[in-house]
Amino acid sequence: MKRGSIFELNGIPKFQEALPLALQHVVAMIVGCVTPAIIVAGGGNSLSAKDRVILIQASLVVSALSTLLQLFPIGKKNGFTLGSGLPMIMGVSFAYVPSMQAIAEGYGISSILGAQIIGGIVAFVMGILVKKIRVFFPPLITGTVVFTIGLSLYPTAINYMAGGSADYGSWQNWVVAFLTLAVVTALNHFGKGILKLASILIGILVGYVVSIPFGMVNLSSVGEAKVFQLPQFMHFGIHFEISACVAIGLLFAINSVQAIGDYSATTIGAMDRVPEDRELQNGIMAYGVTNILGALLGGLPTATYSQNVGIVTTTKVINRWVLGLAAAILGVAGIVPKFSALLTTIPQCVLGGATVSVFASIAMTGMKLVASAEMDYRNSSIVGLAAAIGVGVSQASAALASFPDWVTTIFGKSPVVLATLIAVVLNIILPKSRDEKKHEKELKKEVKEKIQQDHEEFEQE
């Protein structure tokens, strides 16, 4: 392999140049990668300390493998290929957390992993049909879904700030939580460079140190953990619960479409071009396959990481080997159980203080997507009704008590599924304005012409 610049997609750059840039990606995403596993493991599903470590360990390893497949596709160049070949980082996503919490409490981790396999199949199909399905998920709909995800995560953050299950609501928990939040907020607004990128990590470190005198840290699990251990195949088992599969499968469909935004932001912002349909198709199919593999290894659902997209578009460093080195660092961290065990010792109030700003940014990202569409009466009705009914039903889930349990699992535990279905249906049945119809007609014409062009190129080959 020839030498290459960090600003070129291919070629191996100098290690001393690549390492700090790779660490920058790891620092920006590792907390977000392991926190969903910590939250799900800390719920009402009675996971042992050992199993919590294994869940975090698997999440790191699967994120590394998913990233490597995106960076270095496998298959024939002009035939079946898995992986986009674009500079993308994959990691466990917060988008699945509300549904995963509900499933874990009702059916256990094995049902999350079973639903993840179904979700992976859904994503693979979405990849094949991506050009035809995109029309059902314009920015208005994806924005509504992302906004609802952010809203649904707020109670988790507040409960964690109050201490989770440890001395819930004590003043010590709130002091540590708000101190952590203050550090994260200050660095986000006043920090520069690595200080800003690592604001959440630094906030957690400060909160962790402050929590020690309060007796909130117990390191016994670190001492008991092994130094080296590979992920264990089907350690948690696989169970297919229909209601869980429906809820997670729908989220995979939405995340598949949303991944198009991250791919597009990367290529437009750092490579001065739009992504090719082939890249989108291969990337989303790989997203599905790696999640099926991840479920077998015990890792939670992954997705493209927008914060790392931001780093790529800001620095213009698109070299795949730089991001590959970041993935390798994640993988190494994942096969060291003592590191994973150390992460389980972070007090819940610290995690709450650090992640509440993340959840807020998720909601505001959704708002920005929504605002990119014209907010006339029709669009306002779609967003307002979808969010109101989705969030309202989940907050008053007892209202579904007379329905079968599967109805409550799909629609009553997390607002995301119900909000998504309502938004999509309303967007289809409510009459569009003349300008919207014209834009939609032009978009369909472009898609039809593109499909015809691809078919002609295929015939020529």
C-alpha positions as CSV (number, residue, x, y, z in Angstrom):
1,M,0.0,0.0,0.0
2,K,1.4,3.4,-1.0
3,R,1.9,6.3,1.3
4,G,-0.9,8.8,1.4
5,S,-1.9,12.2,2.8
6,I,-4.4,12.4,5.7
7,F,-6.5,14.5,3.3
8,E,-6.7,11.7,0.8
9,L,-9.2,8.8,1.1
10,N,-6.6,6.1,0.2
11,G,-3.0,5.5,1.1
12,I,-1.3,5.0,4.5
13,P,-0.3,8.2,6.2
14,K,2.5,8.5,8.7
15,F,1.7,6.9,12.1
16,Q,2.7,10.0,14.1
17,E,0.2,12.0,12.0
18,A,-2.6,9.4,12.1
19,L,-2.5,8.6,15.8
20,P,-3.6,11.9,17.4
21,L,-6.3,12.3,14.7
22,A,-7.6,8.8,15.4
23,L,-7.6,9.4,19.2
24,Q,-9.6,12.6,18.5
25,H,-12.4,10.4,16.9
26,V,-12.2,7.9,19.8
27,V,-12.5,10.6,22.4
28,A,-15.4,12.2,20.7
29,M,-17.5,9.0,20.5
30,I,-16.5,6.4,23.1
31,V,-18.7,7.8,25.9
32,G,-21.7,7.8,23.5
33,C,-20.8,4.3,22.4
34,V,-20.8,2.7,25.8
35,T,-23.4,4.8,27.6
36,P,-26.4,3.1,26.0
37,A,-25.1,-0.3,27.1
38,I,-24.6,1.1,30.6
39,I,-28.1,2.4,30.7
40,V,-29.7,-0.8,29.4
41,A,-27.6,-2.9,31.7
42,G,-28.5,-0.7,34.7
43,G,-32.2,-1.0,34.1
44,G,-34.7,-3.4,35.7
45,N,-33.3,-6.5,34.0
46,S,-31.2,-7.9,36.9
47,L,-27.9,-8.2,34.9
48,S,-24.9,-9.3,37.0
49,A,-21.8,-7.2,37.2
50,K,-20.0,-9.7,35.0
51,D,-22.8,-9.5,32.3
52,R,-22.7,-5.7,32.4
53,V,-19.0,-5.8,31.6
54,I,-19.6,-8.3,28.7
55,L,-22.4,-6.1,27.3
56,I,-20.1,-3.0,27.2
57,Q,-17.2,-5.0,25.9
58,A,-19.3,-6.4,23.0
59,S,-20.6,-3.0,22.2
60,L,-17.1,-1.6,21.7
61,V,-15.9,-4.6,19.6
62,V,-19.0,-4.6,17.4
63,S,-18.7,-0.8,16.9
64,A,-15.1,-1.4,15.8
65,L,-16.0,-4.2,13.4
66,S,-18.9,-2.1,11.9
67,T,-16.6,0.9,11.3
68,L,-14.0,-1.2,9.6
69,L,-16.5,-2.7,7.2
70,Q,-17.7,0.7,6.3
71,L,-14.2,1.9,5.7
72,F,-12.9,-1.1,3.9
73,P,-15.7,-2.8,1.9
74,I,-15.7,-6.4,1.0
75,G,-17.0,-7.8,-2.3
76,K,-16.6,-7.0,-6.0
77,K,-16.2,-3.4,-7.1
78,N,-18.9,-3.5,-9.7
79,G,-20.9,-6.4,-8.1
80,F,-22.3,-7.2,-4.6
81,T,-20.4,-5.2,-2.0
82,L,-20.8,-4.5,1.7
83,G,-19.5,-1.2,3.0
84,S,-19.7,2.4,1.7
85,G,-15.9,3.0,1.5
86,L,-16.5,6.4,3.0
87,P,-14.8,7.9,6.1
88,M,-17.5,6.9,8.6
89,I,-17.5,5.9,12.3
90,M,-20.2,3.5,13.6
91,G,-21.2,3.1,17.2
92,V,-24.0,2.0,19.5
93,S,-26.8,4.5,19.1
94,F,-29.0,6.4,21.6
95,A,-31.9,6.2,19.1
96,Y,-32.7,2.7,20.3
97,V,-32.4,3.3,24.0
98,P,-36.0,4.1,24.9
99,S,-37.3,1.0,23.1
100,M,-34.4,-1.2,24.4
101,Q,-35.1,-0.1,28.0
102,A,-38.8,-1.2,27.6
103,I,-37.8,-4.5,26.0
104,A,-35.1,-5.3,28.6
105,E,-37.5,-4.7,31.5
106,G,-40.2,-6.8,29.9
107,Y,-38.4,-9.6,28.1
108,G,-34.6,-9.3,28.8
109,I,-31.5,-8.6,26.8
110,S,-32.0,-11.7,24.6
111,S,-35.2,-10.2,23.1
112,I,-33.3,-7.0,22.2
113,L,-30.7,-9.0,20.4
114,G,-33.4,-11.1,18.6
115,A,-35.2,-7.9,17.5
116,Q,-31.8,-6.5,16.4
117,I,-31.4,-9.4,14.0
118,I,-34.8,-8.6,12.5
119,G,-33.8,-5.0,12.4
120,G,-30.6,-5.9,10.6
121,I,-32.6,-7.7,7.9
122,V,-34.9,-4.6,7.6
123,A,-31.8,-2.4,7.2
124,F,-30.4,-4.7,4.5
125,V,-33.7,-4.5,2.5
126,M,-33.7,-0.8,3.0
127,G,-30.3,-0.6,1.5
128,I,-31.4,-2.5,-1.6
129,L,-34.5,-0.3,-2.0
130,V,-33.0,2.9,-0.7
131,K,-33.7,4.9,-3.9
132,K,-37.4,4.1,-3.8
133,I,-38.1,4.3,-0.1
134,R,-36.4,7.7,0.6
135,V,-39.5,9.6,-0.6
136,F,-41.5,8.4,2.5
137,F,-38.9,9.9,4.9
138,P,-38.4,13.6,4.0
139,P,-36.6,15.9,6.5
140,L,-40.0,16.7,8.1
141,I,-40.6,13.1,9.1
142,T,-37.0,12.2,10.1
143,G,-36.8,15.4,12.1
144,T,-40.0,14.6,13.9
145,V,-38.7,11.1,14.8
146,V,-35.3,12.5,16.0
147,F,-37.0,15.2,18.0
148,T,-39.3,12.6,19.7
149,I,-36.2,10.4,20.5
150,G,-34.6,13.4,22.2
151,L,-37.7,14.1,24.2
152,S,-38.1,10.4,25.2
153,L,-34.6,10.3,26.6
154,Y,-35.1,13.3,29.0
155,P,-36.6,11.2,31.8
156,T,-33.7,8.8,31.7
157,A,-31.2,11.7,32.1
158,I,-33.1,13.2,35.0
159,N,-33.5,9.9,36.8
160,Y,-29.8,9.3,36.4
161,M,-29.0,12.8,37.7
162,A,-31.1,12.0,40.7
163,G,-28.9,8.9,41.3
164,G,-30.8,6.1,39.4
165,S,-31.2,3.4,42.0
166,A,-28.5,4.6,44.4
167,D,-29.7,7.0,47.1
168,Y,-32.3,8.4,44.7
169,G,-32.8,12.1,44.9
170,S,-30.1,12.9,47.5
171,W,-28.4,16.3,47.4
172,Q,-25.1,14.6,46.8
173,N,-26.3,13.1,43.6
174,W,-27.7,16.5,42.3
175,V,-24.5,18.3,43.3
176,V,-22.3,15.9,41.3
177,A,-24.7,15.8,38.4
178,F,-24.9,19.6,38.0
179,L,-21.1,20.0,38.5
180,T,-20.6,17.4,35.6
181,L,-23.2,19.3,33.5
182,A,-21.5,22.6,34.2
183,V,-18.1,21.3,33.1
184,V,-19.6,19.9,29.8
185,T,-21.6,23.1,29.1
186,A,-18.6,25.3,29.8
187,L,-16.3,23.3,27.5
188,N,-18.9,23.2,24.8
189,H,-19.2,26.9,24.7
190,F,-15.8,28.2,25.7
191,G,-13.4,25.3,24.9
192,K,-11.5,25.0,21.7
193,G,-10.0,22.0,19.8
194,I,-9.7,18.8,21.8
195,L,-11.2,20.4,24.9
196,K,-14.4,21.0,23.1
197,L,-14.4,17.7,21.3
198,A,-13.8,15.8,24.6
199,S,-16.2,17.9,26.7
200,I,-18.4,15.0,27.7
201,L,-15.4,12.8,28.5
202,I,-13.7,15.6,30.6
203,G,-17.0,16.3,32.4
204,I,-17.4,12.6,33.3
205,L,-13.8,12.5,34.6
206,V,-14.4,15.6,36.8
207,G,-17.7,14.2,38.1
208,Y,-16.1,10.8,38.7
209,V,-13.3,12.4,40.8
210,V,-15.8,14.5,42.8
211,S,-18.0,11.5,43.4
212,I,-15.3,9.5,45.1
213,P,-15.3,11.3,48.5
214,F,-19.1,10.8,48.6
215,G,-18.5,7.0,48.5
216,M,-20.2,6.6,45.1
217,V,-17.4,4.6,43.4
218,N,-16.9,0.9,43.9
219,L,-14.0,-0.7,42.1
220,S,-14.5,-4.3,43.2
221,S,-15.8,-5.3,39.7
222,V,-12.5,-4.0,38.1
223,G,-10.4,-6.3,40.3
224,E,-12.6,-9.3,39.5
225,A,-12.5,-8.6,35.7
226,K,-10.1,-10.4,33.4
227,V,-7.3,-8.6,31.6
228,F,-8.1,-10.1,28.2
229,Q,-11.2,-11.7,26.8
230,L,-12.8,-12.0,23.4
231,P,-16.6,-11.4,23.0
232,Q,-18.6,-14.5,23.8
233,F,-20.7,-15.9,21.0
234,M,-24.5,-15.7,21.9
235,H,-23.7,-15.2,25.6
236,F,-27.1,-13.6,26.3
237,G,-28.9,-15.9,23.9
238,I,-31.4,-14.9,21.2
239,H,-35.1,-14.6,21.6
240,F,-37.6,-13.3,19.1
241,E,-40.5,-11.4,20.7
242,I,-42.8,-10.1,18.0
243,S,-43.6,-6.8,19.7
244,A,-39.9,-6.1,20.3
245,C,-39.1,-7.0,16.7
246,V,-41.7,-4.6,15.3
247,A,-40.5,-1.7,17.5
248,I,-36.8,-2.2,16.8
249,G,-37.4,-3.1,13.1
250,L,-39.1,0.3,12.6
251,L,-36.2,2.1,14.2
252,F,-33.8,0.4,11.9
253,A,-35.8,1.5,8.9
254,I,-35.7,5.1,10.1
255,N,-32.0,5.0,11.0
256,S,-31.3,3.5,7.5
257,V,-32.8,6.6,6.0
258,Q,-31.1,8.9,8.5
259,A,-27.8,7.4,7.6
260,I,-28.2,8.9,4.2
261,G,-27.9,12.3,5.9
262,D,-24.6,11.4,7.6
263,Y,-23.2,9.9,4.3
264,S,-24.2,13.1,2.5
265,A,-22.8,15.4,5.1
266,T,-19.5,13.6,5.0
267,T,-19.1,13.7,1.2
268,I,-20.5,17.2,0.7
269,G,-18.6,18.7,3.6
270,A,-15.2,17.0,3.2
271,M,-15.1,15.6,-0.3
272,D,-17.0,18.3,-2.3
273,R,-19.4,15.8,-3.9
274,V,-22.7,14.0,-3.1
275,P,-22.6,10.3,-2.3
276,E,-23.1,7.9,-5.1
277,D,-26.2,5.7,-5.0
278,R,-23.9,2.7,-4.9
279,E,-22.1,4.0,-1.8
280,L,-25.4,4.6,0.0
281,Q,-26.7,1.2,-1.0
282,N,-23.6,-0.7,0.0
283,G,-23.2,1.3,3.3
284,I,-26.8,0.7,4.5
285,M,-26.6,-3.0,3.5
286,A,-23.4,-3.3,5.6
287,Y,-25.1,-1.5,8.4
288,G,-27.8,-4.3,8.4
289,V,-25.3,-7.2,8.2
290,T,-23.0,-5.9,11.0
291,N,-26.0,-5.5,13.3
292,I,-27.0,-9.1,12.7
293,L,-23.4,-10.2,13.5
294,G,-23.3,-7.8,16.4
295,A,-26.4,-9.4,17.9
296,L,-24.8,-12.8,17.8
297,L,-21.7,-11.3,19.6
298,G,-23.9,-9.6,22.3
299,G,-23.4,-6.0,21.0
300,L,-26.3,-3.5,21.0
301,P,-27.6,-1.8,17.8
302,T,-25.1,0.5,16.0
303,A,-25.6,3.5,13.6
304,T,-23.5,6.2,11.9
305,Y,-22.1,8.7,14.4
306,S,-22.9,12.3,13.6
307,Q,-20.3,13.8,15.9
308,N,-17.6,12.0,14.0
309,V,-19.1,13.2,10.7
310,G,-18.6,16.7,12.2
311,I,-15.0,16.1,12.9
312,V,-14.4,14.8,9.3
313,T,-16.1,17.8,7.7
314,T,-14.3,20.3,10.0
315,T,-10.8,18.9,9.7
316,K,-11.2,17.6,6.1
317,V,-9.2,14.5,7.2
318,I,-10.9,11.7,5.1
319,N,-8.1,9.1,5.1
320,R,-9.7,5.7,5.8
321,W,-6.6,4.5,7.7
322,V,-6.9,7.3,10.2
323,L,-10.5,6.3,11.0
324,G,-9.4,2.6,10.8
325,L,-6.9,3.2,13.5
326,A,-9.6,4.8,15.7
327,A,-11.7,1.6,15.1
328,A,-8.7,-0.6,16.1
329,I,-8.3,1.4,19.4
330,L,-12.0,0.8,20.1
331,G,-11.6,-2.9,19.4
332,V,-8.6,-3.2,21.7
333,A,-10.5,-1.4,24.4
334,G,-13.3,-3.9,23.9
335,I,-11.2,-7.0,24.5
336,V,-9.9,-5.7,27.8
337,P,-12.6,-6.4,30.3
338,K,-10.9,-4.4,33.0
339,F,-11.5,-1.3,30.9
340,S,-15.2,-2.2,30.4
341,A,-15.5,-2.9,34.1
342,L,-14.0,0.5,35.0
343,L,-16.8,2.1,32.9
344,T,-19.4,0.3,34.9
345,T,-18.2,2.1,38.1
346,I,-19.2,5.5,36.8
347,P,-21.9,6.8,39.1
348,Q,-25.3,7.2,37.5
349,C,-25.5,10.8,38.6
350,V,-22.3,11.5,36.6
351,L,-23.7,9.9,33.5
352,G,-26.9,11.8,33.9
353,G,-25.1,15.1,34.2
354,A,-23.0,14.3,31.1
355,T,-25.7,12.9,28.8
356,V,-28.6,15.4,29.4
357,S,-26.8,17.8,27.1
358,V,-26.4,15.0,24.5
359,F,-30.1,14.3,24.7
360,A,-30.9,18.0,24.4
361,S,-28.8,18.2,21.2
362,I,-30.6,15.1,19.8
363,A,-33.9,16.9,20.2
364,M,-32.6,20.1,18.7
365,T,-31.1,18.3,15.7
366,G,-34.6,17.0,15.1
367,M,-36.0,20.5,15.4
368,K,-33.5,21.8,12.8
369,L,-34.5,19.0,10.4
370,V,-38.2,19.9,11.0
371,A,-37.5,23.6,10.5
372,S,-35.8,22.9,7.1
373,A,-39.3,22.3,5.8
374,E,-41.9,25.1,5.4
375,M,-43.8,25.2,8.7
376,D,-47.3,25.8,7.3
377,Y,-50.5,24.5,9.0
378,R,-50.2,21.0,7.4
379,N,-46.6,20.4,8.4
380,S,-47.2,21.9,11.9
381,S,-50.1,19.5,12.3
382,I,-47.9,16.5,11.4
383,V,-45.1,17.3,13.8
384,G,-47.4,18.5,16.6
385,L,-49.8,15.5,16.5
386,A,-47.1,12.9,16.1
387,A,-45.0,14.2,19.0
388,A,-48.1,14.9,21.2
389,I,-49.7,11.4,20.7
390,G,-46.3,9.5,20.8
391,V,-45.0,11.2,23.9
392,G,-48.4,11.5,25.6
393,V,-49.3,7.8,25.3
394,S,-45.8,6.7,26.5
395,Q,-46.2,9.0,29.6
396,A,-49.7,7.6,30.3
397,S,-49.0,4.0,29.3
398,A,-51.6,2.8,31.8
399,A,-54.2,4.1,29.2
400,L,-53.4,0.9,27.2
401,A,-53.9,-1.4,30.1
402,S,-57.0,-3.1,28.5
403,F,-55.0,-4.0,25.4
404,P,-52.7,-7.0,24.9
405,D,-49.2,-6.8,26.3
406,W,-47.7,-6.6,22.8
407,V,-49.6,-3.4,22.1
408,T,-48.2,-1.7,25.2
409,T,-44.6,-2.9,24.3
410,I,-44.8,-1.5,20.8
411,F,-46.8,1.7,21.4
412,G,-46.9,2.4,25.1
413,K,-43.3,2.1,26.4
414,S,-41.5,4.4,23.9
415,P,-43.0,7.3,22.0
416,V,-40.8,6.8,18.9
417,V,-42.7,4.0,17.2
418,L,-46.1,5.7,17.5
419,A,-44.8,9.1,16.6
420,T,-43.1,7.7,13.5
421,L,-46.2,5.8,12.2
422,I,-48.4,8.9,12.8
423,A,-46.0,11.2,11.0
424,V,-45.6,8.9,8.0
425,V,-49.4,8.3,7.7
426,L,-50.3,12.0,8.1
427,N,-47.7,13.0,5.5
428,I,-49.2,10.6,3.0
429,I,-52.9,11.4,3.6
430,L,-52.9,15.2,4.3
431,P,-53.2,17.3,1.2
432,K,-50.0,19.1,0.1
433,S,-49.7,22.6,-1.0
434,R,-49.2,23.4,-4.7
435,D,-45.4,24.1,-4.1
436,E,-44.9,20.9,-2.2
437,K,-46.7,18.8,-5.0
438,K,-44.5,20.5,-7.6
439,H,-41.3,19.7,-5.6
440,E,-42.4,16.1,-5.0
441,K,-43.1,15.6,-8.7
442,E,-39.7,16.9,-9.6
443,L,-38.0,14.7,-7.0
444,K,-39.9,11.6,-8.3
445,K,-38.8,12.5,-11.8
446,E,-35.2,12.8,-10.8
447,V,-35.4,9.4,-9.0
448,K,-37.0,7.8,-12.0
449,E,-34.3,9.2,-14.4
450,K,-31.5,8.1,-12.1
451,I,-32.9,4.5,-11.9
452,Q,-33.2,4.5,-15.7
453,Q,-29.6,5.7,-16.0
454,D,-28.3,3.1,-13.6
455,H,-30.1,0.4,-15.6
456,E,-28.6,1.6,-18.9
457,E,-25.1,1.6,-17.3
458,F,-25.6,-1.9,-15.9
459,E,-26.7,-3.1,-19.4
460,Q,-23.6,-1.6,-21.0
461,E,-21.3,-3.3,-18.4
